[in-house]
């Protein structure tokens, strides 16, 4: 079976750092993706990890440990516009579909 | 790069109407396209995967005769919701991916409201 877990909601303060965790159990692994989705809009691609380690992209970083079935998305210097849902998704065998987690709603307050 | 255009962005129509939604990759060749459905505050539910020139692969529980998918070219896929009913009201989102390990890129979504 396939299972992806992430916290439902998180809150943080503007300027702070927040880490959103994702654990997964899937049949086969060909990459883990993080997407940002603002309410009423489609998801936008943030990051992609296929090898263990940290990928940094400006204020956002994503980490992967394949042996632990674990990833996190790190957001630094939080801004109000970062309030959104963050979706963790895993691509399994065959490079076809992504399996999405239920998403983590992040609320950034002043 | 990697722009996906989805049209229309919003549809309001009467029960029994069929609705067609288009998904286009504007600056890359989409070998695979995906159609999702999303209910408020819920995650994306994959409906079907389509490869250019092939029949779509539907997820369990998705009626292929109800949700017709066509992927006739490397830049265009369409989803037709046939004889739509109020329970079909939802946010439908397409995504497209090029060959190999590339990520999926999403269209802006279509909010479908059936009265």
Interface residues (C-beta under 8 A of the other chain):
Chain A: X30 X31 X33 X35 X40 X41 X42 X43 X44 X45 X48 X50 X87 X95 X96 X97 X98 X100 X101 X102 X103 X105
Chain B: X2 X6 X32 X34 X41 X42 X43 X44 X46 X49 X91 X93 X100 X101 X103 X104 X105 X106 X107 X108 X109 X111
